[in-house]
Amino acid sequence: MSDYSAKSFGEIEERVPAGEELRKIEVKSSVKIRLESACFLRRAFGFSLCMTFLIFFFQGFGLWGFHLSETFLPWLGAATVGQVAGLFAMVLRLK
C-alpha cells in the first residue's frame, strides 16, 4: 500500500503518522508558551528595574522627603543584580 491517498479534486496528500502530528502540535504549543512567558518576563523585568532605579534616584536626591534605611539599599541592589543574573541564565538556557 502506498503512503499517498487520493483527495478530492485530484490533489495528493501525504499521510503523516498520528504520533508525529501530535508531536508537531506539542512543539508549536511549547514554543508559543515559551514566547509568551519570555515576553511577560521581559516586561516584568523592565518594570522592576525601572522602579528600582527610581527608588535609588529618590533616595539619592531626597525628593519629597523620601528616605529609606541605609541597610535596605544594598539589599535592593543585590535583588536587582539577582534579577539580571536570573534572566540572563534563563535566556542562555532557552537557547
C-alpha positions in Angstrom: 0.0 0.0 0.0 1.3 3.4 -0.8 1.9 6.4 1.5 -0.4 8.6 -0.5 -4.1 8.7 -0.7 -6.2 10.4 -3.4 -8.0 13.5 -2.2 -11.0 15.2 -3.8 -10.3 17.3 -6.9 -7.3 15.1 -7.7 -5.0 16.5 -5.0 -2.5 14.3 -3.3 -1.9 14.4 0.4 1.0 12.7 2.2 -0.2 10.6 5.2 1.6 11.6 8.4 1.6 9.2 11.3 -0.7 10.4 14.2 2.2 10.4 16.7 4.3 12.7 14.5 1.3 15.1 14.0 0.8 15.2 17.8 4.5 15.9 18.3 4.4 18.8 15.9 1.3 20.3 17.7 3.1 19.8 21.0 6.2 21.6 19.8 4.2 24.5 18.4 2.3 25.0 21.7 5.6 24.7 23.7 7.2 27.4 21.5 4.1 29.6 21.9 4.1 29.2 25.7 7.8 30.0 25.9 7.5 33.1 23.7 4.5 34.4 25.8 6.3 33.7 29.1 9.5 35.4 27.8 7.5 38.5 26.7 5.9 38.6 30.1 9.2 38.2 32.0 10.8 40.9 29.8 8.0 43.4 30.7 8.0 42.5 34.4 11.8 42.7 34.5 11.8 46.1 32.8 9.2 47.5 35.1 11.0 46.1 38.2 14.3 47.6 37.0 12.8 51.0 36.3 11.2 51.1 39.7 14.5 50.1 41.4 16.3 52.9 39.7 13.5 55.3 40.6 13.9 54.3 44.2 17.7 54.9 44.1 17.0 58.3 42.4 14.5 59.4 45.0 16.8 58.2 47.8 19.8 60.0 46.3 18.1 63.4 45.9 15.8 63.1 48.8 12.8 64.2 46.7 9.6 64.8 48.7 11.3 63.6 51.9 11.8 60.1 50.5 14.2 58.2 52.8 14.9 54.5 53.2 17.1 52.8 55.7 20.7 52.7 54.7 20.8 48.9 55.4 17.9 48.3 52.9 19.6 49.8 49.8 22.3 47.2 49.5 19.6 44.5 49.7 17.7 46.3 47.0 20.8 46.5 44.8 21.5 42.8 45.4 18.0 41.8 44.4 18.3 43.8 41.2 21.6 42.1 40.3 19.9 38.8 41.1 17.1 39.6 38.7 19.6 40.4 36.0 21.6 37.2 36.6 18.4 35.1 36.7 17.1 36.5 33.5 20.5 36.0 31.8 20.6 32.4 33.0 17.1 31.8 31.7 17.9 33.3 28.3 21.0 31.2 28.0 19.1 28.0 28.9 16.4 28.7 26.4 18.9 28.8 23.5 
